[in-house]
Amino acid sequence: MKKGNKRLVVIGDRVLVKQEDLEDRTEVGLYLPQTVVEKEEIQSGRVVLTGPGIPLPQPQDTDDEPWRSVPTEPKSLPMQAEPGDYALFLKKMAVEIKFEGEKYLIIPHSSIMVLIREEEDILADIEGLDDIEDL
């Protein structure tokens, strides 16, 4: 994520989340004290940025095949979270940061319990599909 001349890079299996505004009222309209709101164990927010994933170990050098080059590019196990997802996560695992005046949370991927993702309608993108009658 880039703002101005600064760039925020998320490392490893971490996820950057823009926290949802905490509810300070109950469904019937009673105001909750800040201490009650902050004690919630589960929070939610929108995934802004993800790291590359869980780093995988480099393959061992093989002396048997000196002609084979070992890739030096680091590899990682990809994560399920994607930018734009809505995440429910454990608050105790979150670390709050400020970047360019905005508050974000950095959480490990393992603390995410549920992701809500809006799927695109793939069939709507295919041209001419509307002309085909039902079979």
ABEGO torsion letter per residue (X at the ends): XBBEABBBBBBEABBBBBBBBBBABBAAGBBBBAAAAAABABBBBBBABBBAEBBBBBBBBBAABAABBBBABBBBBBBABBBGBBBBBBAAABBBBBBGGBBBBBBBAAABABBBBBBBBAAAABBGAAABBBX
